[in-house]
C-alpha cells in the first residue's frame, strides 16, 4: 500500500505559554500543501524482524529505530500484537528541519496506512492520541485539512480559508534552525488578537497582522532570510512568512498571477503550487 505524506505551512504562530510537562502551548493555523514524500508498506509474514525500513531520496538522519515511521509501527504493535511484520520504504522529498512538518507527516501517514491496511479499526480520535505521542505536529496530519490549532497543536478546529486558486511559492534555503534554540528565544504571551480572528480577514490584510513569533529571532540570527522575504513581497506576494520555526519561507500570490522569475540564491529549493 502506497501513500503520499504532504507537508504543511503555518499561517501565523504564537507561543502562548510554557506547560508543566515541558512543552509549550501555542496557537497557529495549519495549511496542508502538496509537497509530498512517498511511503510504501507491504506485509512480510515470517520475517525475522517486525519491521524492515529503507529509504531513498533526501538523506534521512538518525538511527533507524529512532525514525518516526518505525516508532509509529512500534506504537501500534504494542497495542495490536497481531500486527504482522512489514517492509516499509520511504522516499524522502520534503526537506527535514525546515518548518514543513515532513517527519510528522510521515509518522501520521504511517498510522493511517497501518490502520487502513490491517483493518485495526482505530477511530480518528484514537489516531490523534497515538500521533501526539510521536510529535506535536502529528495530529494535524491525521485531519490534514486547514485547521486552527491550540494546546500543543492537537486541539484542532477545521477552517474554511479564502485561498482556493491562490498560488503558493515555498522557498527552502537549506538552513537548519534548531527547534530548541528557537523556543529559547521566545517569551510566551497571550496575543492581543487571536490568529483565529486574523485569519478570517481578507488575505491582503494579513501582511500587517498575521505573525509568526519565531520569525523575528530567526531573521535576526540569519539576516539573509530577510532578503528572501523581501524578494517574495517584491515579486507581488500578498503575504509572505516563515513556516514553523523555519527556515522555509512562503509567499502567497493572487490567483492567475503570472509568476516572475525571482533570482533566489541558486542553492535554495523552490516549489510552486496552486492551492485547492
ABEGO torsion letter per residue (X at the ends): XBBBBBBBBBBEBBBABBBAAGBBBBBBBBBBBABBBBBBBBBBBGBABABBBBBBEBBBBEBAAABAAAAAAAAAAAABAABBBBBBBBBBABBBGAGAGAAAAAAAAAAAAAAAAAGAGBBAAAAAAAAAAAEAAAAAAAAGBBBBBBEAGABBBBBBBBABGBBBBBBBAGBBBBAAAAAAABBBBBBABBAAAAAABBAAAAAAABBBAAAAAAAAABAAAAAAAAAAAAAGBABBBBBEAOABBBBBBBBGBBBBBBBBBAABBBBBBBBX
